[in-house]
């Protein structure tokens, strides 16, 4: 008799900056998680992508059954401005979420598009949400196989 797999619990950290785009990413990500048999157990909203690492850390340190997640999916977009501010934010944010993933031993996936793109290009990349959800689910499954 085959043992039934436990449902994978995802946490979403969603940027509110450029909410017209990140809302679409969130909906697409939720639909894809359901399609893959995963559950979005907890969602935290941040003012922007720069603020994501703290929310990711909060999710990764939750230890109660209700809020504990197997992986965290970050969703946002970093649109190019008149300065190189977008590059600095993207570089620092991605580095820190990678560090948190390694520190806590849980996948933190990057569903953040940019930098160096226009609003139209960000709109065309809302499917990054699907990719990030898929990567989270795959990593959780593969890490469970290693244990």
C-alpha positions as protocol buffer text, in pm:
chain_id: "A"
residue {
  index: 1
  type: UNK
  ca { x: 0 y: 0 z: 0 }
}
residue {
  index: 2
  type: UNK
  ca { x: 140 y: 339 z: -103 }
}
residue {
  index: 3
  type: UNK
  ca { x: 176 y: 607 z: 163 }
}
residue {
  index: 4
  type: UNK
  ca { x: -24 y: 921 z: 80 }
}
residue {
  index: 5
  type: UNK
  ca { x: 193 y: 1229 z: 31 }
}
residue {
  index: 6
  type: UNK
  ca { x: 147 y: 1517 z: 271 }
}
residue {
  index: 7
  type: UNK
  ca { x: 15 y: 1836 z: 117 }
}
residue {
  index: 8
  type: UNK
  ca { x: 290 y: 2089 z: 55 }
}
residue {
  index: 9
  type: UNK
  ca { x: 232 y: 2415 z: 242 }
}
residue {
  index: 10
  type: UNK
  ca { x: 357 y: 2729 z: 73 }
}
residue {
  index: 11
  type: UNK
  ca { x: 401 y: 3076 z: 211 }
}
residue {
  index: 12
  type: UNK
  ca { x: 360 y: 3370 z: -25 }
}
residue {
  index: 13
  type: UNK
  ca { x: 542 y: 3700 z: 28 }
}
residue {
  index: 14
  type: UNK
  ca { x: 386 y: 3950 z: -212 }
}
residue {
  index: 15
  type: UNK
  ca { x: 502 y: 4304 z: -285 }
}
residue {
  index: 16
  type: UNK
  ca { x: 230 y: 4569 z: -288 }
}
residue {
  index: 17
  type: UNK
  ca { x: 440 y: 4804 z: -501 }
}
residue {
  index: 18
  type: UNK
  ca { x: 302 y: 4790 z: -857 }
}
residue {
  index: 19
  type: UNK
  ca { x: 2 y: 4609 z: -711 }
}
residue {
  index: 20
  type: UNK
  ca { x: -181 y: 4601 z: -1042 }
}
residue {
  index: 21
  type: UNK
  ca { x: 87 y: 4358 z: -1161 }
}
residue {
  index: 22
  type: UNK
  ca { x: 162 y: 4173 z: -837 }
}
residue {
  index: 23
  type: UNK
  ca { x: -210 y: 4105 z: -784 }
}
residue {
  index: 24
  type: UNK
  ca { x: -215 y: 3916 z: -1115 }
}
residue {
  index: 25
  type: UNK
  ca { x: 100 y: 3730 z: -1010 }
}
residue {
  index: 26
  type: UNK
  ca { x: -58 y: 3632 z: -679 }
}
residue {
  index: 27
  type: UNK
  ca { x: -375 y: 3500 z: -844 }
}
residue {
  index: 28
  type: UNK
  ca { x: -176 y: 3305 z: -1103 }
}
residue {
  index: 29
  type: UNK
  ca { x: 52 y: 3166 z: -830 }
}
residue {
  index: 30
  type: UNK
  ca { x: -242 y: 3053 z: -617 }
}
residue {
  index: 31
  type: UNK
  ca { x: -409 y: 2883 z: -913 }
}
residue {
  index: 32
  type: UNK
  ca { x: -87 y: 2703 z: -1005 }
}
residue {
  index: 33
  type: UNK
  ca { x: -28 y: 2591 z: -646 }
}
residue {
  index: 34
  type: UNK
  ca { x: -376 y: 2439 z: -639 }
}
residue {
  index: 35
  type: UNK
  ca { x: -313 y: 2272 z: -976 }
}
residue {
  index: 36
  type: UNK
  ca { x: 5 y: 2116 z: -834 }
}
residue {
  index: 37
  type: UNK
  ca { x: -175 y: 1998 z: -520 }
}
residue {
  index: 38
  type: UNK
  ca { x: -4 y: 2246 z: -291 }
}
residue {
  index: 39
  type: UNK
  ca { x: -172 y: 2482 z: -45 }
}
residue {
  index: 40
  type: UNK
  ca { x: -94 y: 2850 z: 11 }
}
residue {
  index: 41
  type: UNK
  ca { x: -102 y: 2834 z: 389 }
}
residue {
  index: 42
  type: UNK
  ca { x: 13 y: 3184 z: 472 }
}
residue {
  index: 43
  type: UNK
  ca { x: 50 y: 3516 z: 288 }
}
residue {
  index: 44
  type: UNK
  ca { x: 239 y: 3827 z: 395 }
}
residue {
  index: 45
  type: UNK
  ca { x: 228 y: 4153 z: 200 }
}
residue {
  index: 46
  type: UNK
  ca { x: 523 y: 4391 z: 195 }
}
residue {
  index: 47
  type: UNK
  ca { x: 534 y: 4753 z: 80 }
}
residue {
  index: 48
  type: UNK
  ca { x: 797 y: 4663 z: -182 }
}
residue {
  index: 49
  type: UNK
  ca { x: 1048 y: 4399 z: -283 }
}
residue {
  index: 50
  type: UNK
  ca { x: 1317 y: 4558 z: -65 }
}
residue {
  index: 51
  type: UNK
  ca { x: 1108 y: 4462 z: 240 }
}
residue {
  index: 52
  type: UNK
  ca { x: 1068 y: 4097 z: 144 }
}
residue {
  index: 53
  type: UNK
  ca { x: 1361 y: 3940 z: 334 }
}
residue {
  index: 54
  type: UNK
  ca { x: 1216 y: 4029 z: 675 }
}
residue {
  index: 55
  type: UNK
  ca { x: 878 y: 3881 z: 583 }
}
residue {
  index: 56
  type: UNK
  ca { x: 1048 y: 3569 z: 443 }
}
residue {
  index: 57
  type: UNK
  ca { x: 1245 y: 3529 z: 768 }
}
residue {
  index: 58
  type: UNK
  ca { x: 927 y: 3566 z: 973 }
}
residue {
  index: 59
  type: UNK
  ca { x: 762 y: 3290 z: 770 }
}
residue {
  index: 60
  type: UNK
  ca { x: 1063 y: 3061 z: 795 }
}
residue {
  index: 61
  type: UNK
  ca { x: 1081 y: 3095 z: 1173 }
}
residue {
  index: 62
  type: UNK
  ca { x: 713 y: 3018 z: 1241 }
}
residue {
  index: 63
  type: UNK
  ca { x: 700 y: 2691 z: 1431 }
}
residue {
  index: 64
  type: UNK
  ca { x: 331 y: 2643 z: 1508 }
}
residue {
  index: 65
  type: UNK
  ca { x: 149 y: 2382 z: 1297 }
}
residue {
  index: 66
  type: UNK
  ca { x: -97 y: 2632 z: 1149 }
}
residue {
  index: 67
  type: UNK
  ca { x: 158 y: 2879 z: 1009 }
}
residue {
  index: 68
  type: UNK
  ca { x: 460 y: 2659 z: 936 }
}
residue {
  index: 69
  type: UNK
  ca { x: 541 y: 2637 z: 567 }
}
residue {
  index: 70
  type: UNK
  ca { x: 753 y: 2400 z: 360 }
}
residue {
  index: 71
  type: UNK
  ca { x: 871 y: 2673 z: 122 }
}
residue {
  index: 72
  type: UNK
  ca { x: 829 y: 3045 z: 59 }
}
residue {
  index: 73
  type: UNK
  ca { x: 745 y: 3200 z: -279 }
}
residue {
  index: 74
  type: UNK
  ca { x: 832 y: 3567 z: -335 }
}
residue {
  index: 75
  type: UNK
  ca { x: 619 y: 3760 z: -584 }
}
residue {
  index: 76
  type: UNK
  ca { x: 692 y: 4108 z: -712 }
}
residue {
  index: 77
  type: UNK
  ca { x: 836 y: 4318 z: -991 }
}
residue {
  index: 78
  type: UNK
  ca { x: 1119 y: 4568 z: -1002 }
}
residue {
  index: 79
  type: UNK
  ca { x: 1065 y: 4823 z: -1278 }
}
residue {
  index: 80
  type: UNK
  ca { x: 1350 y: 5036 z: -1408 }
}
residue {
  index: 81
  type: UNK
  ca { x: 1359 y: 5397 z: -1299 }
}
residue {
  index: 82
  type: UNK
  ca { x: 1575 y: 5694 z: -1389 }
}
residue {
  index: 83
  type: UNK
  ca { x: 1863 y: 5572 z: -1167 }
}
residue {
  index: 84
  type: UNK
  ca { x: 2021 y: 5233 z: -1097 }
}
residue {
  index: 85
  type: UNK
  ca { x: 1807 y: 5198 z: -784 }
}
residue {
  index: 86
  type: UNK
  ca { x: 1627 y: 4896 z: -933 }
}
residue {
  index: 87
  type: UNK
  ca { x: 1953 y: 4706 z: -978 }
}
residue {
  index: 88
  type: UNK
  ca { x: 2062 y: 4770 z: -619 }
}
residue {
  index: 89
  type: UNK
  ca { x: 1726 y: 4655 z: -478 }
}
residue {
  index: 90
  type: UNK
  ca { x: 1719 y: 4341 z: -692 }
}
residue {
  index: 91
  type: UNK
  ca { x: 2076 y: 4247 z: -606 }
}
residue {
  index: 92
  type: UNK
  ca { x: 2037 y: 4289 z: -231 }
}
residue {
  index: 93
  type: UNK
  ca { x: 1692 y: 4133 z: -207 }
}
residue {
  index: 94
  type: UNK
  ca { x: 1781 y: 3823 z: -406 }
}
residue {
  index: 95
  type: UNK
  ca { x: 2104 y: 3772 z: -212 }
}
residue {
  index: 96
  type: UNK
  ca { x: 1929 y: 3795 z: 122 }
}
residue {
  index: 97
  type: UNK
  ca { x: 1644 y: 3557 z: 36 }
}
residue {
  index: 98
  type: UNK
  ca { x: 1903 y: 3307 z: -90 }
}
residue {
  index: 99
  type: UNK
  ca { x: 2089 y: 3340 z: 241 }
}
residue {
  index: 100
  type: UNK
  ca { x: 1764 y: 3282 z: 434 }
}
residue {
  index: 101
  type: UNK
  ca { x: 1689 y: 2970 z: 231 }
}
residue {
  index: 102
  type: UNK
  ca { x: 2031 y: 2828 z: 315 }
}
residue {
  index: 103
  type: UNK
  ca { x: 2012 y: 2934 z: 681 }
}
residue {
  index: 104
  type: UNK
  ca { x: 1672 y: 2773 z: 745 }
}
residue {
  index: 105
  type: UNK
  ca { x: 1703 y: 2479 z: 504 }
}
residue {
  index: 106
  type: UNK
  ca { x: 1379 y: 2555 z: 322 }
}
residue {
  index: 107
  type: UNK
  ca { x: 1329 y: 2667 z: -38 }
}
residue {
  index: 108
  type: UNK
  ca { x: 1268 y: 3036 z: -100 }
}
residue {
  index: 109
  type: UNK
  ca { x: 1190 y: 3088 z: -466 }
}
residue {
  index: 110
  type: UNK
  ca { x: 1221 y: 3400 z: -677 }
}
residue {
  index: 111
  type: UNK
  ca { x: 900 y: 3508 z: -844 }
}
residue {
  index: 112
  type: UNK
  ca { x: 1026 y: 3864 z: -877 }
}
residue {
  index: 113
  type: UNK
  ca { x: 1081 y: 3997 z: -1227 }
}
residue {
  index: 114
  type: UNK
  ca { x: 1332 y: 4270 z: -1306 }
}
residue {
  index: 115
  type: UNK
  ca { x: 1539 y: 4478 z: -1278 }
}
residue {
  index: 116
  type: UNK
  ca { x: 1589 y: 4675 z: -1598 }
}
residue {
  index: 117
  type: UNK
  ca { x: 1241 y: 4632 z: -1738 }
}
residue {
  index: 118
  type: UNK
  ca { x: 952 y: 4856 z: -1828 }
}
residue {
  index: 119
  type: UNK
  ca { x: 600 y: 4833 z: -1688 }
}
residue {
  index: 120
  type: UNK
  ca { x: 490 y: 4659 z: -2008 }
}
residue {
  index: 121
  type: UNK
  ca { x: 770 y: 4403 z: -1976 }
}
residue {
  index: 122
  type: UNK
  ca { x: 670 y: 4345 z: -1613 }
}
residue {
  index: 123
  type: UNK
  ca { x: 314 y: 4280 z: -1727 }
}
residue {
  index: 124
  type: UNK
  ca { x: 442 y: 4029 z: -1981 }
}
residue {
  index: 125
  type: UNK
  ca { x: 629 y: 3845 z: -1704 }
}
residue {
  index: 126
  type: UNK
  ca { x: 347 y: 3776 z: -1459 }
}
residue {
  index: 127
  type: UNK
  ca { x: 404 y: 3407 z: -1533 }
}
residue {
  index: 128
  type: UNK
  ca { x: 717 y: 3426 z: -1316 }
}
residue {
  index: 129
  type: UNK
  ca { x: 469 y: 3349 z: -1038 }
}
residue {
  index: 130
  type: UNK
  ca { x: 395 y: 3008 z: -1188 }
}
residue {
  index: 131
  type: UNK
  ca { x: 763 y: 2935 z: -1227 }
}
residue {
  index: 132
  type: UNK
  ca { x: 835 y: 3026 z: -865 }
}
residue {
  index: 133
  type: UNK
  ca { x: 550 y: 2809 z: -734 }
}
residue {
  index: 134
  type: UNK
  ca { x: 661 y: 2517 z: -948 }
}
residue {
  index: 135
  type: UNK
  ca { x: 1021 y: 2553 z: -830 }
}
residue {
  index: 136
  type: UNK
  ca { x: 907 y: 2561 z: -464 }
}
residue {
  index: 137
  type: UNK
  ca { x: 698 y: 2246 z: -500 }
}
residue {
  index: 138
  type: UNK
  ca { x: 976 y: 2062 z: -686 }
}
residue {
  index: 139
  type: UNK
  ca { x: 1238 y: 2160 z: -429 }
}
residue {
  index: 140
  type: UNK
  ca { x: 1023 y: 2052 z: -135 }
}
residue {
  index: 141
  type: UNK
  ca { x: 966 y: 1713 z: -297 }
}
residue {
  index: 142
  type: UNK
  ca { x: 1332 y: 1668 z: -386 }
}
residue {
  index: 143
  type: UNK
  ca { x: 1455 y: 1770 z: -42 }
}
residue {
  index: 144
  type: UNK
  ca { x: 1215 y: 1522 z: 120 }
}
residue {
  index: 145
  type: UNK
  ca { x: 1371 y: 1248 z: -94 }
}
residue {
  index: 146
  type: UNK
  ca { x: 1715 y: 1333 z: 47 }
}
residue {
  index: 147
  type: UNK
  ca { x: 1616 y: 1294 z: 415 }
}
